[in-house]
Amino acid sequence: MFRRLITGLSRLEDLTLVTILTAMILLAIGQVVLRNIWGSGFVWADPLLRILVLWIALLGAMAATRDRNHISIDVLSKFLPDYLKKPSQFCTHLFTSVICALLSWQGLRLVLMDFREATLAFASVPAWVCELIIPFGFCVISLRFFLYALSALFDREPSRC
């Protein structure tokens, strides 16, 4: 049951990525056509596209972390003896988890600040709604790296999470 939940969440993540990317492409093409043919476009389209870039970046980072395709600079681990590779992985994953948790915390502070000040992103859409992906995305990434750290500590290869 747990594995089915993880699989379902992964599919939801992928579906959200595809939906946002499709919306971005269609909206950008629509804006270009409207500007070139009629000389105008939607006022709210450009700010929305900027926000969608933020969403797709963080959702993509979540998916990359889930599939272990995230950017990794591991020059040192290539030269480490075998008995130090697992502790090195543990420290690296734990450090990354802590940094992402701090980014999530700061993202939450940003969301709360914009909520209190009733900042608008565009049209009548509150900025805090658009920024929710920041604390959520970094929290998910932090949790995944924490689980990877635990798996390195206990010398197991984790499943996709």
C-alpha positions as a LaTeX table, in Angstrom:
\begin{tabular}{lrrr}
\hline
Residue & $x$ (\AA) & $y$ (\AA) & $z$ (\AA) \\
\hline
Met1 & 0.00 & 0.00 & 0.00 \\
Phe2 & 2.85 & 2.36 & 0.86 \\
Arg3 & 4.54 & 1.66 & $-2.48$ \\
Arg4 & 1.26 & 2.41 & $-4.33$ \\
Leu5 & 0.99 & 5.72 & $-2.48$ \\
Ile6 & 4.56 & 6.64 & $-3.47$ \\
Thr7 & 3.88 & 5.64 & $-7.08$ \\
Gly8 & 0.67 & 7.68 & $-7.12$ \\
Leu9 & 2.42 & 10.74 & $-5.71$ \\
Ser10 & 5.20 & 10.37 & $-8.30$ \\
Arg11 & 2.64 & 10.25 & $-11.09$ \\
Leu12 & 0.87 & 13.29 & $-9.66$ \\
Glu13 & 4.21 & 15.12 & $-9.56$ \\
Asp14 & 4.93 & 14.21 & $-13.19$ \\
Leu15 & 1.40 & 15.13 & $-14.30$ \\
Thr16 & 1.68 & 18.52 & $-12.61$ \\
Leu17 & 5.02 & 19.13 & $-14.34$ \\
Val18 & 3.59 & 18.24 & $-17.76$ \\
Thr19 & 0.47 & 20.34 & $-17.19$ \\
Ile20 & 2.43 & 23.42 & $-16.13$ \\
Leu21 & 4.91 & 23.05 & $-19.00$ \\
Thr22 & 2.06 & 22.69 & $-21.51$ \\
Ala23 & 0.30 & 25.73 & $-20.06$ \\
Met24 & 3.53 & 27.73 & $-20.26$ \\
Ile25 & 4.10 & 26.82 & $-23.89$ \\
Leu26 & 0.51 & 27.56 & $-24.92$ \\
Leu27 & 0.42 & 30.84 & $-23.00$ \\
Ala28 & 3.75 & 32.01 & $-24.43$ \\
Ile29 & 2.71 & 31.11 & $-27.99$ \\
Gly30 & $-0.63$ & 32.84 & $-27.43$ \\
Gln31 & 1.11 & 35.98 & $-26.21$ \\
Val32 & 3.41 & 36.06 & $-29.25$ \\
Val33 & 0.51 & 35.58 & $-31.65$ \\
Leu34 & $-1.63$ & 38.23 & $-29.94$ \\
Arg35 & 1.21 & 40.75 & $-29.92$ \\
Asn36 & 2.25 & 40.17 & $-33.53$ \\
Ile37 & $-1.24$ & 40.04 & $-35.04$ \\
Trp38 & $-3.34$ & 42.36 & $-32.89$ \\
Gly39 & $-0.63$ & 44.39 & $-31.18$ \\
Ser40 & $-1.73$ & 43.47 & $-27.67$ \\
Gly41 & $-1.79$ & 40.57 & $-25.29$ \\
Phe42 & $-2.97$ & 39.57 & $-21.86$ \\
Val43 & $-1.62$ & 41.90 & $-19.17$ \\
Trp44 & $-1.42$ & 39.08 & $-16.66$ \\
Ala45 & 0.35 & 36.56 & $-18.94$ \\
Asp46 & 3.97 & 37.68 & $-18.44$ \\
Pro47 & 3.84 & 37.72 & $-14.61$ \\
Leu48 & 2.05 & 34.34 & $-14.69$ \\
Leu49 & 4.76 & 32.89 & $-16.95$ \\
Arg50 & 7.45 & 34.07 & $-14.51$ \\
Ile51 & 5.62 & 32.38 & $-11.65$ \\
Leu52 & 5.16 & 29.19 & $-13.66$ \\
Val53 & 8.93 & 29.13 & $-14.31$ \\
Leu54 & 9.44 & 29.13 & $-10.53$ \\
Trp55 & 6.91 & 26.31 & $-10.11$ \\
Ile56 & 8.37 & 24.18 & $-12.88$ \\
Ala57 & 11.91 & 24.70 & $-11.55$ \\
Leu58 & 11.01 & 23.50 & $-8.07$ \\
Leu59 & 8.76 & 20.68 & $-9.27$ \\
Gly60 & 11.56 & 19.61 & $-11.61$ \\
Ala61 & 14.04 & 19.69 & $-8.72$ \\
Met62 & 11.65 & 17.55 & $-6.66$ \\
Ala63 & 11.34 & 15.03 & $-9.50$ \\
Ala64 & 15.11 & 15.01 & $-10.08$ \\
Thr65 & 15.69 & 14.33 & $-6.39$ \\
Arg66 & 13.05 & 11.60 & $-6.42$ \\
Asp67 & 14.78 & 9.87 & $-9.34$ \\
Arg68 & 18.28 & 10.63 & $-8.00$ \\
Asn69 & 19.06 & 12.73 & $-11.08$ \\
His70 & 19.91 & 15.87 & $-9.16$ \\
Ile71 & 23.13 & 17.78 & $-9.73$ \\
Ser72 & 25.91 & 16.23 & $-7.73$ \\
Ile73 & 29.52 & 17.30 & $-7.44$ \\
Asp74 & 31.31 & 14.32 & $-6.06$ \\
Val75 & 34.95 & 14.72 & $-7.07$ \\
Leu76 & 36.14 & 13.81 & $-3.59$ \\
Ser77 & 34.15 & 10.57 & $-3.40$ \\
Lys78 & 35.95 & 9.19 & $-6.46$ \\
Phe79 & 39.23 & 9.28 & $-4.53$ \\
Leu80 & 37.90 & 8.03 & $-1.19$ \\
Pro81 & 38.60 & 4.47 & $-0.09$ \\
Asp82 & 35.55 & 2.18 & $-0.12$ \\
Tyr83 & 35.10 & 2.21 & 3.67 \\
Leu84 & 34.67 & 6.03 & 3.63 \\
Lys85 & 32.20 & 6.25 & 0.74 \\
Lys86 & 29.06 & 5.47 & 2.76 \\
Pro87 & 29.93 & 7.90 & 5.59 \\
Ser88 & 30.70 & 10.53 & 2.95 \\
Gln89 & 27.32 & 9.93 & 1.29 \\
Phe90 & 25.61 & 10.16 & 4.67 \\
Cys91 & 27.27 & 13.50 & 5.47 \\
Thr92 & 26.60 & 14.91 & 2.00 \\
His93 & 22.93 & 13.90 & 2.02 \\
Leu94 & 22.41 & 15.11 & 5.57 \\
Phe95 & 24.07 & 18.47 & 4.81 \\
Thr96 & 21.91 & 18.86 & 1.70 \\
Ser97 & 18.82 & 17.97 & 3.72 \\
Val98 & 19.63 & 20.63 & 6.33 \\
Ile99 & 20.29 & 23.31 & 3.69 \\
Cys100 & 17.00 & 22.50 & 1.92 \\
Ala101 & 15.16 & 22.55 & 5.26 \\
Leu102 & 16.58 & 26.02 & 5.93 \\
Leu103 & 15.50 & 27.16 & 2.45 \\
Ser104 & 12.05 & 25.75 & 3.14 \\
Trp105 & 11.87 & 27.64 & 6.43 \\
Gln106 & 12.91 & 30.91 & 4.79 \\
Gly107 & 10.43 & 30.28 & 1.97 \\
Leu108 & 7.70 & 29.84 & 4.56 \\
Arg109 & 8.71 & 33.13 & 6.16 \\
Leu110 & 8.43 & 34.82 & 2.75 \\
Val111 & 4.97 & 33.33 & 2.19 \\
Leu112 & 3.80 & 34.46 & 5.64 \\
Met113 & 5.21 & 37.94 & 5.12 \\
Asp114 & 3.40 & 38.34 & 1.79 \\
Phe115 & 0.24 & 36.91 & 3.34 \\
Arg116 & 0.31 & 39.46 & 6.16 \\
Glu117 & 1.04 & 42.35 & 3.80 \\
Ala118 & $-1.57$ & 41.17 & 1.26 \\
Thr119 & 0.91 & 41.53 & $-1.61$ \\
Leu120 & $-0.52$ & 40.90 & $-5.07$ \\
Ala121 & 1.44 & 38.98 & $-7.72$ \\
Phe122 & $-0.76$ & 39.98 & $-10.67$ \\
Ala123 & $-4.41$ & 40.78 & $-11.27$ \\
Ser124 & $-6.09$ & 39.83 & $-7.97$ \\
Val125 & $-3.89$ & 36.79 & $-7.22$ \\
Pro126 & $-2.08$ & 37.04 & $-3.88$ \\
Ala127 & 1.70 & 36.64 & $-4.06$ \\
Trp128 & 1.72 & 34.14 & $-1.20$ \\
Val129 & $-0.33$ & 31.65 & $-3.25$ \\
Cys130 & 2.22 & 31.83 & $-6.05$ \\
Glu131 & 5.10 & 31.39 & $-3.60$ \\
Leu132 & 3.73 & 28.31 & $-1.83$ \\
Ile133 & 5.89 & 26.07 & $-4.02$ \\
Ile134 & 9.05 & 27.42 & $-2.37$ \\
Pro135 & 8.57 & 26.04 & 1.16 \\
Phe136 & 6.72 & 22.97 & $-0.12$ \\
Gly137 & 9.30 & 22.08 & $-2.76$ \\
Phe138 & 12.31 & 22.53 & $-0.52$ \\
Cys139 & 10.58 & 20.61 & 2.28 \\
Val140 & 10.00 & 17.63 & $-0.03$ \\
Ile141 & 13.58 & 17.78 & $-1.31$ \\
Ser142 & 14.87 & 18.01 & 2.27 \\
Leu143 & 12.82 & 15.01 & 3.33 \\
Arg144 & 14.06 & 12.97 & 0.37 \\
Phe145 & 17.71 & 13.79 & 1.10 \\
Phe146 & 17.16 & 12.93 & 4.76 \\
Leu147 & 15.82 & 9.53 & 3.72 \\
Tyr148 & 18.80 & 9.08 & 1.39 \\
Ala149 & 21.12 & 9.93 & 4.30 \\
Leu150 & 19.43 & 7.32 & 6.47 \\
Ser151 & 19.70 & 4.75 & 3.71 \\
Ala152 & 23.43 & 5.50 & 3.36 \\
Leu153 & 23.81 & 5.13 & 7.12 \\
Phe154 & 22.12 & 1.74 & 7.16 \\
Asp155 & 23.83 & 0.63 & 3.95 \\
Arg156 & 20.63 & 0.11 & 1.96 \\
Glu157 & 19.67 & 1.37 & $-1.46$ \\
Pro158 & 16.41 & 3.29 & $-0.98$ \\
Ser159 & 13.49 & 2.95 & $-3.31$ \\
Arg160 & 12.22 & 5.99 & $-5.18$ \\
Cys161 & 10.63 & 8.42 & $-2.75$ \\
\hline
\end{tabular}
